[in-house]
Amino acid sequence: MVKAVVGEETQLQLAEDRLSQSSLPAQVGLVIGKLSSILDRGFVFDLVPTPQNDAGEPACSVLEPAKDNRKKGSKAKSRTSDSSSSLVIDKDWVAEHARQVSRMMVGGMKVVGIYVWASEAAFKNSTMVLCQTVKGVAEAASFSEDDLDERLLIHICYSPRRWTCRNCKLSSNITSSSLRPCDFKMGRVLTSLQTFKCFYNFDLRLPIYQEKTSKSQTLSDVLHNGISIYAKELRGAKAIMDGNLVVNDGICTTDGLHEVELLLPFMRDIYIEACSQKDVVGVVNFTGSVCSFAFLNSKEPISQAIADIKDDIIRSLQSRLDIICDETDEDLGPTDNGIREASNDSSSEKPVSQLVLNSLRKNCNLSLPGRVFVPWLAGTFISDYIQSSETLEVLKDHCVELMSMEAPSDASTILEPEEEALRVTTGSFWDVVVPYTSATNSSQEKNREITSTESSQKTINSTNVNFIAAVFFLLLSVLAGYMLVRKS
């Protein structure tokens, strides 16, 4: 359980100045940081305000009680209003903001809770709605199976001015009693982070089952399930850091960028496994290379950085697939954003990600968005995903709208390490297996042809030898007879 929280004093002071100058009665936003179960501490990197919703309304506002001018004077009304005011929060909108921001996080950085700028009275009268908002954010921004079942609730009070932090214990029946106070202080957090980088190549082969043995499976269903299964294998992978195998929980004592390589154990090929399954009708091939960054507190062990990188790789794959599915919900055409289907039948009217594979008679291809990295705070990065048809202007808009940060003015500072897009291709099971059997059959046929040719050649050669021998003996007989006639 997180018992103490340290916030980056530079960023939190900037947030406080921004709020005090805005004259806003209330504001809600996301807390970006990290919760360390190893250290029992939380780290806050920055506060990101939730933007206005689609209707142009703020995500958080103050609800004032009804005023009775007949019974109370203005001063009395003011005090009553302040003590009875409460917060109205658009919980769904805050959760949606958390979902999109979590996609932009890299290893070691997550949406760890919410903050609220409000008076003491409004905060005390709104603990239940705040707890529900925290829970919604946790559900929307949760990607890792081993996430802690707790989140932070930071209250910035403007009258009197002070910061308080509470630990919110998540449960199915969350109440105001789920809040527990924890120590909070400001210090230097970002400058002590260590940087780890990893390039990871993968080649997933996922079987498509017959309709009678499986419910209708769309391409997105198969990929989501495949990524979930693969995540368990990836979390068990060994790691090499700067050329050395990571074998203990030691602390990294060197500065600079640390290169990480993941080593998966040899596994059974799904193609080979599928050969023995009569209910397999096709294969989905998901290939590509993922670039991952992770940032580690100097007091955490190296094993935590490795775990953060593995988690970031899985979240990156899931995020790209979720982006494709989100665009499907927005009714974008199947030929947009790098999607191309090799089919002219009626199923081509559907986006590729929603095609039912076990009833599809044609192959299809899908390109997932590429990952780019944007400079953030004190040498750290956040990431975003861009379709092949999009430009960096989309990236700048996301930075301004979702992260409330200035868009990078120099495009050269944006890293685009993934040279090729992640690819998904589908095909008949026999299209995958037959090339090998065809090669074998072709070789056998060739051998048969060679054997047949050799046999024929031997027969011809044998016939020629017999013919020549017969002619030779005939000539020899004629010559012998002629010699006998002359002597007589």
Secondary structure, 3 states (H helix, E strand, C coil): CCCEEEEEHHHHHHHHHHHHHHCCCCEEEEEEEEEECCCCEEEEEEEEECCCCCCCCCCEEEECCCCCCCCCCHHHHHHHHHHHCEEEECHHHHHHHHHHHHHCCCECCEEEEEEEEECHHHHHCCHHHHHHHHHHHHHHCCCCCCCCCEEEEEEEEECCEEEEEEEEECCCCCCHHHEEECEEEEECCHHHEEEEEEEEEEEEEEEEECCCCCCCCEHHHHHHHHHHHHHHHHHCCEEEECCEECCCCCECCCCCEEEEEEECCCCCCHHHHHHCCCCEEEEEEEEEEEEEEEEEECCCEHHHHHHHHHHHHHHHHHHHHHHHHHHHHCCCCCCCCCEEECCCCHHHHCCHHHCEHHHCCCCEEEECCEEEEEECCCCCEEEEEECCCCCHHHHHHHHHHHHCCCCCCCHHHCECCCCCCCEEEEEEHHHHHHHHHHHHHHHHHHHHHHHHHHHHHHHHHHHHHHHHHHHHHHHHHHHHHHHHHHHC
